C-alpha cells in the first residue's frame, strides 16, 4: 500500500486539507472556513486523526507573512497578518504537538508553485515563478530546484507598477495603496467596478488596465529572475480572455529586449488548477519525510 501524506493549504478565507499518497494522488479532501486558530485547527487535527494509517509527513502552505527562518524563536509562526486572531500564532508548533511526523512549512503561494513544479506546467524546469491573483496577490519562485528565499519569503505581489495615464484609482492595499495587489486583486476589481470579477464583461476596459499591470509584473519578473516559465493562478486569472491580453501587453512592454521563443509556454495558467496548492503541499510532505 502507498504511504499516506497530509496537505494543509491554509488560506485567509479557507483551509483546504487533504490526504494523498506518494504518487501525489489526492485520496480525500475537505475545506473549512478560516475563523480563529482554536476553532480552525481543531477541525484540521480531527480530519487527520480520523485516518487509521500512519501519516508519513505533512506539508503546510500558509497565508502570511510567516517566519521561515529555522534559527528564529518564532519559526513556524504566522506574523503580522491582517487577520488579528492569527497574528504571532505558532501554527507549526501547534501541528507538531498534534502529530509526530516530519512537517514542511512554507507560504501558500510557494506551495502552489511547488505543485506546478512537481506535476504541472513547471515540471522538468529548474526555474519556475508563480503568482496567484485573487483575494490578494502573492508570488513565489523556485530557482535551481529550491525556493527563492532570504531573510524571509518573497512578497512579490506588493511590487510597484507604473500606473496608466488617467487611472485615478488609489488602490486598496492597506500598506501601500497602489502596489500590484492594491490595483489588480479581486477586491480591487470589485472596488473599481462595483462588481465581482466573474461578473464583469470581457469588453469592459478595466481588463485592459488589469492586463497591463499584470504584464508589468511579468516583465519585472522576467528581467529580475529570468525564469523558465511564469504561471499565473488565482480566481482573477480564471477569466479566459485575460491571459491573451497579458501576453500582448507583455510583448509590447518587452519590445524584444529579451527574446522569448514561445510566449504561450512562457506565460501560462496552472495545469493543476485549484489543485496546485494541495498537490504542492503533498509533494513537500513527501520531500520532508525523506530528509
Secondary structure, DSSP 8 states (H G I E B T S, - for coil): ---EEEEEEE-SSEEEEEEEETT--EEEEEEEE---HHHHHHHHHHHHHT--S-EEEEEEEE-SSB---TTSTTTTEE-S-SSGGGTTEEHHHHHHHH--SEEEEEEHHHHHHHHHHHHSTTTT-S-EEEEEESSSEEEEEEETTEE-BSSSB--GGG-B----TT------BTTTBSBHHHHHSHHHHHHHHSS-GGGS-TT-THHHHHHHHHHHHHHHHHHHH--SEEEEESGGGG-HHHHHHHHHHHHHHHTTSS--S-HHHHEE--TTGGGHHHHHHHHHHHHHHT-
